[in-house]
Amino acid sequence: MSRIFWVSTLTAALALSANAGEPRRIVLDVPGMNCSLCPISVKKALEKVPGVLAARADLATKSAEASYDPDRTGPDALARAVTGAGFPATIKRP
């Protein structure tokens, strides 16, 4: 690959990240998780939402976390995605 290709690719990636909102983090309560496969399903549901940068779910705490681009999604959409996957979720308030 040429050097120009890589410079163009890097420039495009930087432009996209410059337009993105400052990432935010959310914690969801997901009390319906009750087996070792549940967190996998919850994590996948979060990862399918456009704008999610990273996600994880924890069976022990019955919670899920996601970092997301606030210009592309928000807390309500993330809770709806998890609920839609069969795990009623609510936004954990600090």
FENDA-V93382 format. One record per helix or strand. SS is the DSSP state (h for helix, s for strand). FROM is the first residue (numbers start at 1). LEN is the number of residues. If there is no record, write none. Layout:
{{SS/FROM/LEN} {SS/FROM/LEN}}
//
This chain:
{{h/3/17} {s/24/6} {h/38/10} {s/52/7} {s/63/6} {h/75/10} {s/90/2}}
//
